[in-house]
Amino acid sequence: MASRKEGSGGAGSSFGASKGKGKAAATGDSAVKQVQIDGLVVLKIIKHYQEEGQGNEVVQGVLLGLVVDDRLEITNCFPFPQHTEDDADFDEVQYQMEMMRSLRHVNIDHLHVGWYQSTYYGSFVTRALLDSQFSYQHAIEESVVLIYDPIKTAQGSLSLKAYRLTPKLMEVCKEKDFSPEALKKANIAYENMFEEVPIVIKNSYLINVMLWELEKKSAVADRHELLSLASSNHLGKSLQLLMDRVDEMSQDIVKYNTYLRNVSKQQQQKHQYQQRRQQENIQRQSRGEAPLPEEDINKLFKPPQPPPRMESLLIAGQINTYCQNIKEFNAQNLGKLFMAQALQDYNN
C-alpha cells in the first residue's frame, strides 16, 4: 500500500466534514500558547510511522482533543488510511466521520483539533502543508500541525514540534494574493510564516511510575548506545537536500530577475511610444489637424505577470530548517563526544 506523499496535501483536502464539530472545541477566542499531548498519542504517531512509513514517504493522521483556555489538549489521534490510486471509491471524509462517530460512542474525545505528519530529514516546509494547515486553521482557529521527525528521534531524542500559521500569513492566504507587492505590504518573510507552539507531554502517575521502574531496570550498556555518534550519512543527506533547495532558490532568483528586466524593457518601450505620439501630435497641430485620440497605454503594453513569491519564501524557510538541523546535528555530536570522554575518564 502506498502512503501519502507531501505533495498530495491530503490532510487539508478531506477536512471539511468535521468543520462544525471542531468549532465546538473552542472555549474562547484566545490564541493557543501551549500544546499538551498525552503520551499515548505520541506513541500512536511513532507506531504509525514505524508500521507504514517508508523512505521519503510520509504518514499523516487526525488529532483529537479539546481547548482549555489558551492550552490545546491533544488526547487522541487516528491515522489516515493507506490506499493507492486504484482505490477511487474510497471517501476520506466519510472515513473521518465514521471514526469520530465511533469514538464518540465509546465516550472518547472526538473533536477535531488538527493533524500530524511525519517528515523526511526535516522536509516539511511545502506548499501542500501550507494549504492543508490553512484549511484547518481557517475552520478551527486553534488547530495545529504536529511534525514528527523519525530520523532525529532515532538519534536519541524525540523530535515532535507543533506549528501554526501566523496571523499575517493567514490574511495573505485568505486574499490568495501571493504577488511580491502583496507579500511586501503584509511584511511576510520566511521567518514569520510559521509560529512554533511549545509542547508538553503529559502522562498519568501510573505511567510515570512504570517509566521510572523501566529506567532502573535498564542496563547501563544500553544507555551508552545513545552516546554513539550519528553516521556521516545523516549529515551528507542533509547537506544534499540543502544544496537542492539552494539550486531551486537560484532558479527562482533567475526568474525574478528576468521579470524585472522585462518590466524595465517595457517601461522603455512605453516611454518611446509616448514620445513618438507627442512628436506626431506637435506635427499635426502645426498642420492644423486634430491631435490623435488618446489610447489606453496599458492595453497596448500589457504588464508582464510577476512570478509568485510564495514558493521562494517556502524554499527559504526549508533552507533555514535544514541549516537548523545541521547545526543541531553538529551540536549533538559534540555533546556526545564530551560525555563519552567524561565517562572514559571516570572509568579510568
C-alpha positions in Angstrom: 0.0 0.0 0.0 1.4 3.3 -1.0 1.4 6.0 1.6 0.8 9.7 1.0 3.5 12.0 -0.3 3.9 15.5 0.9 2.8 16.9 -2.3 -0.7 15.4 -2.0 -2.0 17.8 0.5 -4.3 15.1 1.7 -4.8 16.3 5.2 -6.4 19.5 4.3 -8.4 18.3 1.3 -10.6 15.9 3.3 -11.2 18.2 6.2 -14.5 19.9 5.6 -16.6 17.2 7.2 -15.5 18.0 10.7 -15.5 21.8 10.4 -18.6 22.3 12.6 -17.5 19.8 15.2 -14.1 21.5 15.5 -15.6 24.8 16.3 -17.3 23.3 19.4 -13.8 22.5 20.8 -13.1 26.2 21.3 -14.0 27.8 24.7 -12.8 31.3 23.8 -11.1 33.4 21.2 -7.7 33.3 23.0 -4.7 32.1 20.9 -3.1 28.8 21.7 0.0 29.3 23.7 0.7 25.7 24.6 0.0 22.2 23.3 -0.4 19.4 25.8 -0.1 15.9 24.3 -0.9 12.6 26.0 1.9 10.2 25.9 -0.3 7.6 24.3 -0.8 10.0 21.3 2.9 10.3 20.9 3.3 6.5 20.9 0.5 6.2 18.3 2.2 8.6 16.0 5.5 6.8 16.3 3.9 3.4 15.8 2.0 4.7 12.7 5.3 5.7 11.1 7.1 2.5 12.0 4.3 0.4 10.5 3.6 2.4 7.3 6.3 5.0 6.8 8.9 4.1 4.1 11.8 6.2 2.8 10.8 9.7 1.9 7.1 9.0 2.0 5.2 10.5 4.9 2.3 9.4 7.1 -0.5 11.6 8.2 -3.4 11.5 10.7 -6.0 13.4 12.6 -5.6 14.9 16.1 -8.5 14.9 18.5 -8.9 16.7 21.8 -10.2 20.0 23.2 -9.2 23.6 24.0 -8.9 24.7 27.6 -8.3 28.5 28.0 -5.1 29.0 25.9 -4.0 25.4 26.0 -4.7 22.9 23.3 -5.0 19.4 24.8 -4.5 16.5 22.3 -5.9 13.4 23.9 -6.3 11.0 20.9 -5.5 10.5 17.2 -6.1 8.2 14.4 -4.2 7.7 11.1 -5.3 8.4 7.6 -5.7 5.0 5.9 -3.2 3.9 3.3 -4.6 3.5 -0.1 -3.4 3.5 -3.7 -4.6 5.5 -6.7 -6.7 2.4 -7.7 -8.9 2.9 -4.6 -11.0 5.5 -6.4 -14.1 4.7 -4.4 -12.5 5.5 -1.0 -14.1 8.5 0.7 -11.7 10.1 3.2 -14.3 12.5 4.5 -16.7 9.6 5.2 -13.9 7.7 6.9 -13.1 10.5 9.3 -16.8 11.0 10.1 -17.2 7.3 10.9 -14.1 7.2 13.0 -15.1 10.2 15.1 -18.7 8.8 15.4 -17.3 5.6 16.7 -15.0 7.4 19.2 -18.0 9.4 20.5 -20.0 6.2 21.1 -17.3 4.9 23.4 -17.0 8.3 25.2 -13.6 9.3 23.9 -12.6 12.8 22.9 -13.7 13.2 19.2 -13.3 16.9 18.5 -11.1 17.7 15.6 -8.1 19.9 16.7 -5.5 19.5 14.0 -3.4 16.9 12.2 0.0 15.3 12.2 2.6 14.4 9.6 6.0 12.8 9.6 8.9 14.4 7.8 11.9 13.2 5.9 15.1 14.9 7.1 13.1 17.9 8.0 11.5 18.4 4.6 8.1 19.7 5.6 8.0 23.4 4.6 6.0 22.8 1.5 3.0 24.4 -0.3 1.0 21.2 0.4 1.5 21.7 4.2 0.7 25.4 3.9 -2.6 24.8 2.1 -3.6 22.0 4.5 -2.9 24.0 7.6 -4.7 27.0 6.2 -7.8 24.8 5.6 -7.6 23.6 9.2 -6.8 26.9 10.8 -9.4 28.8 8.8 -12.1 26.4 10.0 -10.7 25.8 13.5 -8.7 28.8 14.8 -6.9 26.8 17.5 -5.8 23.9 15.2 -2.1 22.9 14.9 0.0 20.6 12.8 2.4 18.2 14.6 5.6 17.4 12.7 7.3 14.2 13.7 10.9 13.6 12.6 11.7 9.9 12.9 15.3 10.3 11.8 16.2 12.8 14.5 14.2 10.7 17.0 16.3 7.6 16.1 19.4 9.6 17.2 18.2 9.5 20.8 15.8 12.5 21.4 12.1 12.8 20.5 11.6 15.3 17.7 8.0 16.5 17.8 7.0 20.1 17.0 3.7 21.9 16.8 3.3 24.7 14.2 0.6 27.2 13.3 0.3 29.8 10.5 1.0 33.3 11.7 -2.0 35.8 11.6 -0.2 37.8 8.8 0.1 34.7 6.6 -3.5 33.7 7.3 -4.6 37.1 5.9 -2.5 36.7 2.8 -3.8 33.2 2.2 -7.4 34.4 2.6 -6.8 37.0 -0.1 -4.9 34.4 -2.3 -2.6 37.2 -3.5 1.0 36.0 -3.4 2.5 38.7 -5.6 5.7 40.4 -4.5 3.8 43.6 -3.7 1.2 41.8 -1.5 3.8 39.9 0.5 5.9 43.1 0.9 2.8 45.0 2.1 2.0 42.3 4.6 5.7 42.2 5.7 5.8 38.4 5.1 9.2 36.7 5.3 10.2 33.1 5.8 10.9 33.8 9.5 7.3 34.8 10.3 5.4 32.4 8.1 5.0 29.7 10.8 4.9 30.0 14.6 6.1 27.2 16.8 3.9 26.4 19.8 5.6 24.9 22.9 4.7 21.2 23.6 4.2 19.5 26.9 3.9 15.7 27.0 1.6 14.5 29.8 1.5 11.1 31.4 -0.6 9.7 34.2 1.1 9.0 37.5 0.9 5.2 36.9 2.7 5.6 33.5 5.4 7.8 35.2 6.0 5.1 37.8 6.3 2.4 35.2 8.8 4.5 33.2 10.8 5.1 36.4 10.8 1.3 37.0 11.9 0.6 33.5 14.7 3.1 33.7 16.0 1.5 36.9 16.0 -2.0 35.2 17.6 -0.8 32.0 21.3 -1.8 31.7 23.9 0.9 31.6 25.4 -0.6 28.4 22.1 0.0 26.6 22.0 3.7 27.6 25.6 4.1 26.4 24.4 3.4 22.9 22.8 6.8 22.8 26.4 8.3 23.0 27.4 6.8 19.7 28.0 9.4 17.1 25.4 9.8 14.3 26.6 8.4 10.9 28.0 10.7 8.3 25.2 9.6 6.0 22.8 11.7 8.0 24.9 14.8 7.6 25.6 14.1 4.0 21.9 13.6 3.2 21.0 16.9 4.9 23.7 18.7 3.0 22.5 17.2 -0.3 18.9 18.3 0.4 20.2 21.8 1.4 22.1 22.1 -1.9 19.0 21.0 -3.8 16.9 23.8 -2.2 19.7 26.3 -2.8 19.6 25.4 -6.5 15.8 25.9 -6.6 16.3 29.2 -4.9 18.8 30.2 -7.6 16.3 29.3 -10.3 13.6 31.4 -8.7 16.0 34.3 -8.4 16.8 34.0 -12.2 13.0 34.0 -12.9 12.5 37.1 -10.8 15.5 38.9 -12.4 14.1 38.1 -15.8 10.8 39.6 -14.8 12.5 42.8 -13.6 14.3 43.0 -16.9 11.1 42.6 -18.9 9.4 45.3 -16.8 12.3 47.7 -17.4 12.3 46.9 -21.1 8.5 47.5 -21.3 8.9 50.8 -19.5 11.4 52.0 -22.0 9.1 50.9 -24.9 6.1 52.8 -23.3 8.3 55.9 -22.9 9.4 55.8 -26.5 5.8 55.3 -27.7 4.6 58.3 -25.7 7.4 60.4 -27.1 6.5 59.4 -30.7 2.9 60.3 -30.0 3.8 63.7 -28.6 6.0 64.5 -31.6 3.3 63.4 -34.0 0.7 65.5 -32.3 3.0 68.5 -32.5 3.4 68.0 -36.2 -0.4 67.6 -36.6 -1.0 70.7 -34.6 1.4 72.7 -36.8 -0.6 71.5 -39.9 -3.9 72.5 -38.2 -5.0 68.9 -37.8 -6.7 67.4 -34.8 -4.5 65.5 -32.3 -4.5 61.7 -32.3 -7.1 60.2 -29.9 -5.9 59.1 -26.5 -5.4 55.4 -26.1 -5.1 53.2 -23.1 -1.4 52.5 -23.0 -1.9 49.6 -20.6 -3.9 47.8 -23.3 -1.1 48.3 -25.8 1.6 47.2 -23.3 0.2 44.5 -21.0 2.5 44.4 -18.0 4.3 41.0 -17.5 3.0 38.8 -14.8 5.3 38.7 -11.7 6.4 35.3 -10.6 4.6 34.1 -7.4 6.9 34.7 -4.4 5.3 32.2 -2.0 7.3 29.3 -3.4 10.5 31.3 -2.9 9.5 32.0 0.7 8.8 28.3 1.3 12.1 27.4 -0.2 13.9 29.9 2.0 12.0 28.5 5.1 13.1 25.0 4.1 16.7 26.1 3.7 16.5 27.6 7.2 15.1 24.3 8.6 18.0 22.3 7.0 20.5 24.7 8.4 19.0 24.3 11.9 19.0 20.5 11.6 22.7 20.5 10.6 23.5 22.9 13.5 21.7 20.6 15.9 23.4 17.6 14.4 26.8 19.0 15.0 25.9 20.2 18.5 24.5 16.8 19.4 27.7 15.0 18.2 29.9 17.5 20.1 27.9 16.9 23.3 28.2 13.1 22.8 31.9 13.4 22.4 32.2 15.4 25.7 30.0 12.9 27.5 31.9 9.9 26.1 35.2 11.4 27.1 33.9 12.2 30.6 32.7 8.6 31.0 36.0 7.3 29.8 37.9 9.5 32.3 35.5 8.3 35.1 36.1 4.6 34.3 39.8 5.1 34.2 
